[in-house]
Amino acid sequence: MGTLEDVLQCILEGKRDPEEISRELGMSVQKVKDAIQILKSLGYIEEVEKGSGTCSTCPLRKVCGGSCLLPKAKAYQLTKKSFSLKDHS
């Protein structure tokens, strides 16, 4: 797979932090951040904000209360567009 697909797969697996994805893929944090920006611009992922409507659908909402997103931290989730990629595989 290519870098974008690898980063997308990590996010699908629940990895939300660029540093965590960087360790998983063995690439620089900057390269992961660049891939995330490209995926955002293509509409495959979106940034999650603490207390957003996204928190209400998170499977960890009962134990987290939005605390998984620390101040100034960024996290990402897949959009519907990314799930459509499976239909074209």
C-alpha positions as CSV (number, residue, x, y, z in Angstrom):
1,M,0.0,0.0,0.0
2,G,1.0,3.6,-0.4
3,T,1.5,6.1,2.4
4,L,-2.0,7.6,2.2
5,E,-3.6,4.2,2.3
6,D,-1.4,3.2,5.2
7,V,-2.3,6.3,7.2
8,L,-6.0,5.8,6.4
9,Q,-5.8,2.2,7.5
10,C,-4.3,3.2,10.8
11,I,-7.1,5.7,11.4
12,L,-9.6,3.0,10.5
13,E,-8.0,0.8,13.2
14,G,-8.5,3.5,15.8
15,K,-5.2,5.2,15.8
16,R,-5.9,8.9,16.0
17,D,-2.7,10.6,16.9
18,P,0.0,11.4,14.3
19,E,2.8,10.3,16.7
20,E,1.1,6.9,17.2
21,I,0.6,6.5,13.5
22,S,4.2,7.5,12.9
23,R,5.5,4.8,15.3
24,E,3.1,2.2,13.7
25,L,4.3,2.9,10.2
26,G,7.9,3.7,10.9
27,M,7.8,7.0,9.2
28,S,8.4,10.6,10.4
29,V,5.6,12.4,12.2
30,Q,5.9,15.2,9.6
31,K,5.2,12.7,6.8
32,V,2.2,11.4,8.7
33,K,0.9,15.0,9.2
34,D,1.4,15.7,5.5
35,A,-0.6,12.6,4.6
36,I,-3.3,13.6,7.0
37,Q,-3.6,17.0,5.4
38,I,-3.9,15.4,2.0
39,L,-6.5,12.9,3.2
40,K,-8.5,15.9,4.8
41,S,-8.3,17.9,1.6
42,L,-9.6,14.9,-0.4
43,G,-12.5,14.4,2.0
44,Y,-11.5,11.0,3.4
45,I,-11.0,12.1,7.0
46,E,-12.1,14.9,9.2
47,E,-10.8,16.4,12.4
48,V,-12.7,15.6,15.5
49,E,-13.3,18.3,18.1
50,K,-13.8,17.6,21.8
51,G,-17.5,17.6,22.6
52,S,-18.5,17.5,19.0
53,G,-21.4,15.5,17.7
54,T,-18.9,12.8,16.8
55,C,-18.3,12.2,20.5
56,S,-22.0,11.1,20.8
57,T,-21.4,8.3,18.3
58,C,-18.1,7.1,19.7
59,P,-18.1,3.6,21.2
60,L,-16.0,4.9,24.1
61,R,-18.3,7.8,25.0
62,K,-19.5,6.3,28.2
63,V,-16.0,6.0,29.7
64,C,-14.4,9.0,28.0
65,G,-16.7,11.9,28.1
66,G,-14.6,13.7,25.5
67,S,-11.5,13.5,27.6
68,C,-9.6,11.5,24.9
69,L,-9.2,14.8,23.1
70,L,-6.8,16.8,25.3
71,P,-6.6,20.5,24.9
72,K,-4.7,21.4,21.7
73,A,-4.7,17.7,20.7
74,K,-6.0,16.7,17.3
75,A,-7.8,13.5,16.3
76,Y,-9.2,12.3,13.1
77,Q,-12.0,10.0,11.9
78,L,-12.9,8.5,8.6
79,T,-15.7,10.1,6.5
80,K,-18.4,8.3,4.5
81,K,-16.3,8.9,1.4
82,S,-13.5,6.8,2.8
83,F,-15.8,3.9,3.3
84,S,-16.8,4.0,-0.3
85,L,-13.2,3.1,-1.2
86,K,-14.1,-0.5,-0.3
87,D,-16.8,-0.5,-3.0
88,H,-14.2,0.2,-5.6
89,S,-11.6,-2.3,-4.5
